[in-house]
Amino acid sequence: QVQLVESGGGLVQAGGSLRLSCTSSGRTFREAVVGWFRQAPGKEREFVSGISRGGETYYGDSVKGRFTISRDNAKNAVSLQMDSLKPEDTAVYYCARSPRTAFFAPREYVSAQKSYDAWGQGTQVTVSS
């Protein structure tokens, strides 16, 4: 069973930065589409960012230009660099892995929660004003 573990969450002031990391025990992680989602209290879980096997990257409109997703295949990890953080970025952040291993994945697939079959436990990000 694939396990995903997120790390790097915490408390930061508005305008600050955090770097989240998602690592996996699965040997196919480096070939999979990996996504980041977040859920704030009282709100539905939403798409933040995703990356395909071929390196295509996608972002939610609210984080575009501030967040950067990348993968380190040597470490079997996907990172999310979050800059210029805002209080509205406060949420639990989850990474997820899709079973799709095609080189390219369209945005419609990467941004859909139903595309993923393995989820991490989440890491809390709190941005103070």
TORKOL-4160 file (C-alpha; in steps of 0.2 Angstrom, whole numbers, padded with zeros to 4 digits, m for minus):
129
<pt num="1" X="0000" Y="0000" Z="0000"/>
<pt num="2" X="0007" Y="0017" Z="m0005"/>
<pt num="3" X="0010" Y="0029" Z="0009"/>
<pt num="4" X="0012" Y="0048" Z="0007"/>
<pt num="5" X="0019" Y="0058" Z="0020"/>
<pt num="6" X="0018" Y="0077" Z="0020"/>
<pt num="7" X="0030" Y="0089" Z="0030"/>
<pt num="8" X="0035" Y="0107" Z="0032"/>
<pt num="9" X="0019" Y="0115" Z="0038"/>
<pt num="10" X="0019" Y="0127" Z="0052"/>
<pt num="11" X="0015" Y="0145" Z="0057"/>
<pt num="12" X="0021" Y="0160" Z="0047"/>
<pt num="13" X="0017" Y="0178" Z="0046"/>
<pt num="14" X="0009" Y="0185" Z="0030"/>
<pt num="15" X="0021" Y="0188" Z="0017"/>
<pt num="16" X="0032" Y="0174" Z="0023"/>
<pt num="17" X="0037" Y="0157" Z="0015"/>
<pt num="18" X="0035" Y="0139" Z="0018"/>
<pt num="19" X="0041" Y="0123" Z="0009"/>
<pt num="20" X="0030" Y="0108" Z="0010"/>
<pt num="21" X="0037" Y="0091" Z="0005"/>
<pt num="22" X="0028" Y="0075" Z="0001"/>
<pt num="23" X="0037" Y="0059" Z="0001"/>
<pt num="24" X="0032" Y="0041" Z="m0004"/>
<pt num="25" X="0037" Y="0023" Z="m0001"/>
<pt num="26" X="0030" Y="0018" Z="m0018"/>
<pt num="27" X="0042" Y="0014" Z="m0031"/>
<pt num="28" X="0031" Y="0022" Z="m0045"/>
<pt num="29" X="0029" Y="0039" Z="m0036"/>
<pt num="30" X="0042" Y="0047" Z="m0048"/>
<pt num="31" X="0031" Y="0041" Z="m0063"/>
<pt num="32" X="0014" Y="0047" Z="m0056"/>
<pt num="33" X="0004" Y="0063" Z="m0057"/>
<pt num="34" X="0006" Y="0071" Z="m0039"/>
<pt num="35" X="m0006" Y="0084" Z="m0033"/>
<pt num="36" X="m0008" Y="0096" Z="m0018"/>
<pt num="37" X="m0025" Y="0101" Z="m0012"/>
<pt num="38" X="m0030" Y="0111" Z="0004"/>
<pt num="39" X="m0045" Y="0112" Z="0015"/>
<pt num="40" X="m0049" Y="0127" Z="0026"/>
<pt num="41" X="m0061" Y="0126" Z="0040"/>
<pt num="42" X="m0079" Y="0126" Z="0034"/>
<pt num="43" X="m0074" Y="0125" Z="0016"/>
<pt num="44" X="m0072" Y="0111" Z="0003"/>
<pt num="45" X="m0055" Y="0104" Z="m0002"/>
<pt num="46" X="m0048" Y="0113" Z="m0017"/>
<pt num="47" X="m0034" Y="0110" Z="m0029"/>
<pt num="48" X="m0018" Y="0120" Z="m0026"/>
<pt num="49" X="m0006" Y="0112" Z="m0038"/>
<pt num="50" X="m0001" Y="0097" Z="m0048"/>
<pt num="51" X="0014" Y="0090" Z="m0058"/>
<pt num="52" X="0014" Y="0076" Z="m0071"/>
<pt num="53" X="0027" Y="0063" Z="m0075"/>
<pt num="54" X="0033" Y="0074" Z="m0089"/>
<pt num="55" X="0035" Y="0089" Z="m0078"/>
<pt num="56" X="0020" Y="0099" Z="m0083"/>
<pt num="57" X="0014" Y="0110" Z="m0069"/>
<pt num="58" X="m0003" Y="0117" Z="m0065"/>
<pt num="59" X="m0009" Y="0129" Z="m0051"/>
<pt num="60" X="m0025" Y="0135" Z="m0044"/>
<pt num="61" X="m0030" Y="0153" Z="m0048"/>
<pt num="62" X="m0028" Y="0159" Z="m0030"/>
<pt num="63" X="m0009" Y="0153" Z="m0029"/>
<pt num="64" X="m0003" Y="0156" Z="m0047"/>
<pt num="65" X="0013" Y="0166" Z="m0046"/>
<pt num="66" X="0016" Y="0163" Z="m0028"/>
<pt num="67" X="0018" Y="0144" Z="m0026"/>
<pt num="68" X="0030" Y="0133" Z="m0036"/>
<pt num="69" X="0028" Y="0114" Z="m0037"/>
<pt num="70" X="0043" Y="0103" Z="m0041"/>
<pt num="71" X="0049" Y="0085" Z="m0040"/>
<pt num="72" X="0065" Y="0077" Z="m0034"/>
<pt num="73" X="0065" Y="0059" Z="m0041"/>
<pt num="74" X="0081" Y="0055" Z="m0033"/>
<pt num="75" X="0072" Y="0058" Z="m0016"/>
<pt num="76" X="0055" Y="0051" Z="m0022"/>
<pt num="77" X="0048" Y="0068" Z="m0017"/>
<pt num="78" X="0037" Y="0082" Z="m0023"/>
<pt num="79" X="0039" Y="0099" Z="m0015"/>
<pt num="80" X="0028" Y="0114" Z="m0014"/>
<pt num="81" X="0037" Y="0131" Z="m0012"/>
<pt num="82" X="0024" Y="0144" Z="m0005"/>
<pt num="83" X="0029" Y="0162" Z="m0006"/>
<pt num="84" X="0020" Y="0178" Z="m0002"/>
<pt num="85" X="0009" Y="0169" Z="0010"/>
<pt num="86" X="m0008" Y="0176" Z="0014"/>
<pt num="87" X="m0020" Y="0173" Z="0029"/>
<pt num="88" X="m0032" Y="0165" Z="0016"/>
<pt num="89" X="m0019" Y="0152" Z="0013"/>
<pt num="90" X="m0022" Y="0145" Z="0030"/>
<pt num="91" X="m0028" Y="0127" Z="0028"/>
<pt num="92" X="m0023" Y="0108" Z="0030"/>
<pt num="93" X="m0013" Y="0104" Z="0014"/>
<pt num="94" X="m0013" Y="0086" Z="0007"/>
<pt num="95" X="m0003" Y="0078" Z="m0006"/>
<pt num="96" X="m0010" Y="0065" Z="m0017"/>
<pt num="97" X="m0004" Y="0052" Z="m0030"/>
<pt num="98" X="m0013" Y="0047" Z="m0045"/>
<pt num="99" X="m0011" Y="0030" Z="m0053"/>
<pt num="100" X="m0009" Y="0038" Z="m0070"/>
<pt num="101" X="0009" Y="0036" Z="m0076"/>
<pt num="102" X="0007" Y="0044" Z="m0094"/>
<pt num="103" X="0020" Y="0056" Z="m0098"/>
<pt num="104" X="0007" Y="0070" Z="m0100"/>
<pt num="105" X="m0009" Y="0074" Z="m0090"/>
<pt num="106" X="m0021" Y="0088" Z="m0094"/>
<pt num="107" X="m0026" Y="0101" Z="m0081"/>
<pt num="108" X="m0044" Y="0094" Z="m0080"/>
<pt num="109" X="m0036" Y="0077" Z="m0074"/>
<pt num="110" X="m0023" Y="0084" Z="m0062"/>
<pt num="111" X="m0035" Y="0096" Z="m0054"/>
<pt num="112" X="m0049" Y="0083" Z="m0050"/>
<pt num="113" X="m0049" Y="0075" Z="m0033"/>
<pt num="114" X="m0056" Y="0059" Z="m0041"/>
<pt num="115" X="m0040" Y="0057" Z="m0051"/>
<pt num="116" X="m0031" Y="0052" Z="m0035"/>
<pt num="117" X="m0031" Y="0035" Z="m0026"/>
<pt num="118" X="m0018" Y="0039" Z="m0012"/>
<pt num="119" X="m0018" Y="0053" Z="0000"/>
<pt num="120" X="m0007" Y="0059" Z="0014"/>
<pt num="121" X="m0013" Y="0063" Z="0031"/>
<pt num="122" X="m0011" Y="0082" Z="0029"/>
<pt num="123" X="0000" Y="0096" Z="0036"/>
<pt num="124" X="m0007" Y="0112" Z="0044"/>
<pt num="125" X="m0002" Y="0128" Z="0037"/>
<pt num="126" X="m0007" Y="0144" Z="0047"/>
<pt num="127" X="m0003" Y="0161" Z="0040"/>
<pt num="128" X="m0006" Y="0175" Z="0053"/>
<pt num="129" X="m0010" Y="0193" Z="0048"/>
